[in-house]
Amino acid sequence: VFSIKNDANDNAGVNGALAAMYGSTAIGGRGLVDISQIIWNNPGWRCDDLRRSSLVTPGATYYFSAKYKDAVSRTDAAPQIRYAEVLLMLAEAEARLGTNSPVNARAVDLLNAVRNRAIPPAALPAASYTVASFATKVDLVKAILLERRIEFLGEGKRWGDIHRLALDPTYGTGGIPAKVATTYANVAMYNCTTNPAVPTTLAAVPYANYRFIWPIPADERTSNPICAQNPFY
């Protein structure tokens, strides 16, 4: 629906371009942001999902996103909103507003509209969700939120979902969940077949932590001296 154009002469630079950050060194990227083993091993993400092969580049140590191709000239457009997100936003709204049981059928159809295009045709329609797949609307909303994590890997949507759901009593994370340190991770941790638990070596960050409010840039405070810095910066 909308993306930010980049070209060889006007891009985010080697330190900010998507292909540079997410791209493996095999394509000239810096390979600084790998795919989380936590989501890769999530049992809700089918092993035969085509996004595992078409949008991922396995490396010697980590798996990287293959959504951005040009790590040299950094011409990949930066996606802001895709039609898949429109469908999943509507699905979540329908599911939340629907009855607890039976769950909202339209929400299920919208979820399938995004998910099923990544399921091998031979596995359909058996792999499709139905109303009977979900005992309650809570289960359906959780499936939609998981689909957002899968569909928008490497597109920056996870951070927004953490913010908006952090204090949600049903779906909230309470802040940034615990993670695997890059220096600790290895390629053997990626396993969608047995879905092993991934040791988290970086502690969770609670939503009350000051880092959830960013610092006011120094240039802004220089221009406006009466502007006080946010706490703890």
C-alpha positions, 0 to 999 in steps of 0.5 A, a space after each residue: 500500500 505504501 513504502 519509502 523509495 530508496 535508490 543508489 544515490 538516496 538511501 538510508 546508508 550502510 548503517 541504516 539501510 534494511 538490506 545492510 542490517 538484515 542482509 547476510 554477508 553473502 550478499 554484501 550486508 552487515 548481517 547485524 539483525 538475524 531472525 529470532 530462533 524464538 519465532 522460528 521454533 514457534 510451533 504455531 509456524 508450520 514447517 512447510 510454510 513457504 515463507 521459511 524458504 522463500 524469505 529466509 537465507 540460512 547462514 553459517 551461524 544465523 538465519 537472515 531475512 531475504 526480503 531485502 536484496 540489494 545490500 550494496 546499493 541499498 535500493 530496496 524500498 522500505 515497506 510501511 504498510 502492506 495489504 496483508 497488514 490491512 487484512 490482519 488489522 481487520 481480522 484482529 478487530 473482528 475477532 476482538 469484537 466477536 463472540 467468545 464462541 463460536 468465534 468470528 468467521 470473518 476474522 478466520 477468513 481474513 487470517 486465512 487470506 494472509 496465511 494460506 498463500 504461504 501454505 503449499 497448495 497440496 496441504 490445502 484446504 486441510 491446513 486452513 483454519 476454520 471456526 472450529 480451530 479456535 475454542 475461544 476468541 482469545 485463541 483466535 486473536 493469539 493466532 492473528 498476533 502470531 501471524 503478524 510476527 511471521 508475516 512481518 519479520 524484518 519489517 519493524 511491526 513487532 516493536 509496535 505490537 509490543 508497545 500497544 499490547 504491553 499492558 494488555 491483560 490477555 495478550 500483553 508481554 509486559 514489555 520486551 520479552 527475554 531474548 537470545 544474545 547474538 553472541 550466544 546464538 548459533 545455527 543449530 538452535 533453528 529447528 521447526 521440526 522439534 520446536 526446542 525451547 531457546 535459552 534466553 540470555 538477555 533479560 526481559 525489559 519491563 514496560 515501566 523501564 525508562 528506555 520505552 521513552 526515547 531521549 530527546 535529541 541533543 540538537 533539539 535541546 540545544 535549540 530549545 534550552 528549556 526542554 528537559 531531557 527525559 528521565 535517566 538519559 
